[in-house]
Amino acid sequence: MNIIETLQNTVQKALKELGIEAKEVIIEHPADLANGDYSTNVALIYSKELKLKPIEFAKRIKDILDVQKIEYIDKIEVAGAGFINFYLSKDFFEENIKEILKQKEKFGSSDLGKKRKVIVEYSSPNIAKPFTIGHLRSTIIGDSVANTLEFLGYKVIRDNHLGDWGTQFGKQIVAIKHWSSIDVIKKSENQMKALVGLYVKFHREAEKDPTLDDEAREWFLKLEKGDKEAREIYDMTVEASMKYFNMIYERLGIKPFDTLYGEAFYEPMLKSVLEDIEKSGIAKESEGAKLIFFENEKYPPLMIQKKDGATLYATRDLATDKYRSQKYGKDTLVINETGTEQSLYFKQIFEIDEMLGYFDKKNRVHIGHGFIRSKDGKMSTRKGNVIWLEEVLDEGIMRAKVINEDTADMVGIGAIKFNDLKREASQNIIFDWDEIVNLKGDSGPYLQYSCVRAKSILQKSSFHMKEFLSALPSLRGLRHGTKILSYGTMYTAPLERLLYRFPEVVSRAGKEYASHFIAQYLLELASAFNNYYAQNKIVDENDPTSVHKVALTHAFSIVIANGLNLLGIKVPDRM
Ligand code: ARG
């Protein structure tokens, strides 16, 4: 049953009867449930052609539509300046609840992606450097985009593009050789803190003694050439960092990565990329360095080789895309999630990808996230002022203990994730614990609590799907009869009128790579459920409609759990 198409066709035919050939009929959900379930603006658009007021034209269209029986449409209204609003029938909602109860954890999924390959690259922290709040955002957002695309039938490859190569390793090696050792670091309680401490120290010392920078350059060169000592130190930093990153990933409960190709992995392919660039003639030399210029100076030039011959972050990204194109195919969709400060950079990369024939721009996507600031401005990562991510997670969990000691892990982490996912990724966030861990606010705990509440109602009821199905016909009689059932105050419960939209919401989130559509929908849905709950006694043996109310509650518990699952948020059994 595709209601939108049915409505489009029916409205188009009605317009034709009135002498209008409409190329396009837009059918949307009105912003407010009070205006029905679907709405069209055709009267506003086409009334001019007939020299009618939109509202007059809308009424004529409605008259034609009214005499037809449109499946699942109960009522048509003209509203505002000339909108035509449609109200779905109770039959429709019954069918939908049935569908949700049948599909359960699959409800909302589809084969939209047709198994197309999509690489979702996210998190991508740097070895021996802090795992920043920015990396946290990337991890949370990327994980949920990957979940959503998987749910929509894409073949998802989760990739972590580790920052494990670059001149900073020369600095790290020098710092370890001067002020520490492999053994000392291996024995330290927090290896990651020890490494980051050395990195900070290097920068402080190098300001006083610039020869340290020369030394670092030499050591990086040695590392590139495969020097044994350099390699040993390097390997240790990778091992220590990965242990730390994995601890964070485990605490966050994100799905495991399929590939952890870091920048180093692509090193051997840099030569062939430089050759491709040479052949295509898109690079120019400037003061010894190689830069790529863009048509009409659309973007500033991008350096791909320094004057000493060293390659850069950008060169490695081009190698990455060449590899992906060859390994997974040019039709693969490739998504990078990073901070918005890299938005221009990725535009440049996508442009060059196309120039070199690696990927068409249309197959390259960048999701950029804004920065996080704490209310008191404390959260900026300035030199030496590192925010340790595990401390943020600890604090979230500690605050969630106020709600319930036993579920604090799930609720604290869920709260942090939801705070990130509830708004458009590109927006900046003011980090405010009172908002994040707040049972009554637009928060993760609020959603988790709503789901737990629904589940606990279900436990009280002995209702089974079979009963709902066998009760359906008589329920319909009751609902269509004169007796107004206690369904809430509106035409029919807003809860039913939101539930069926979940698959649409998921599709949109997938198509726009934007999880906040799901997050915002869940807030609206949970609020509809909580109102419904406040106005109805759901489990009541003496109420013949109780079976319907329980079914509706069950459907809600399924949809909210599916939605939270896509956001990577787990739901405890109790709260
Ligand atoms: N490691 C980088 C950083 O911390 C992010 C890498 C993003 N991915 C990429 N393909 N460049 O900023």
Residues whose N, C-alpha, C, O or C-beta is under 5 A from the ligand:
A	BS01	LIG	S124 P125 N126 H161 G163 D317 T338
